[in-house]
Amino acid sequence: MSLQWAGYGLEALTFNADNGFLEAILRGYKSNLLSAADYNNLAQCDTLDDIKLNLNGTDYAPYIQNEPSPLAVSRVVDRCTAKLVDEFRHLRANATGPLAEFLDYLTYAPMI
């Protein structure tokens, strides 16, 4: 007599056993994205210093809080991009197997 594991609902025992940690990190990153209200607040800003104040209430704060005034648009963009790059590098550093290979492919220049 053989057991039908799927019939007993035990498939959850091995679900996401390889990449569950990274999925949890990625879900955390997703929950920290700017909301529609954040975007509306940013759209109403008159100066870059206002944008800096609004971003201080988000996960971008550590990346932008120490920037001296007057701010330049390019510097704000660079710091926000640095946050994204740091998060990607953290995912890549913890990835293994096919996921690591896929994340490496994302960093390659287009070969068309």
N, C-alpha and C positions, 0 to 999 in steps of 0.2 A: 504494500500500500504506500503510495507516494503522496506527500502533502503538496497541495497546490497553494504556495505561499501567497500568490496574488489574491486568492479566494478568501484569505483570512485577514486581509488588510495590513499585512506586514511589510508591504513594499516601501512603506515610509521609513523603515529601519535603515535602508541604504540610500534613500533619496538625498541627493546633494552631499554625499559623504566626502567627495573630493574638493568641491569648490564652495561649500557652504559658508565658510568664513569670509571669503571674498564677496559672496552674494550679500551677506549681512553688511559688510562695509559699503558696498555699492548702494544698498537700500538706504543706508545712513546718508550717503552723499546725495541721493535723490531727495531725501526729506529736507536737506539743507539748501536746496536750490531756491533762488529768489521766487517769492510768490507773486501773484498778480498785484496784491496790495503793495509789495515792495517796488515793483515796476512802476505803479502809479505814483508812488512817493518820489521815485527817482525822476519821473517825467516832469514833475512839478518843481524840481530844483532849478534855481536861477544861476547858481555858481557851482564850481567844482568843489568848493568847501562844503556846500550844502549836500552834495553827493557823498562826500567823505563822511559827513555826519550821519547820513542815512545808511551808508554801508557799515558803519560802526555797530549797528544793531544786528548785523548778520554774521555769517561765517567768514566774510571777507575782512572783518575787523583786524585780525592779526597781520594781514598783508598790507593794509592801507593806513593803519592808525599812526604809524611813525613817519609818514610822508610829510615833509615840511611844506608850508605854504609859501608862495603860491603854487598850486598844483598845475601840472600840465596834463592835457588829455592823454597824451602818449604814456605818461607815467601811470595813470590810473588803469589804462588798458593793460600795460605791462604787468602790474601787480595783480590784476584780476586773472590774467592769463597764467601767472606764476602759481596761483592757487590751483587752477585746473591741472597744470603740469605736475605739481607736487602730488595731487591726488592720483593721477594716472601712474606716476612712478611708484607710488605706494602699492597700488594694485599689481603692477608688473613685478615688483620685488617679491610679492607674496604668491604669485601665480606659479603653477607647475603644469607640466604636460602640454596638452593641446591648447589650453587657455593661454599659457605663456607664449606659445608660438603664435597664436592669433594676435595677442597684444603686441608682439614684435612686428607682425605684418602691418599693424596700424601705424607704426612709426616710420615705415619705409616710404620713400617718395613714390608718387605714381609712376608706373612703368608702361605707359601707353604710347 
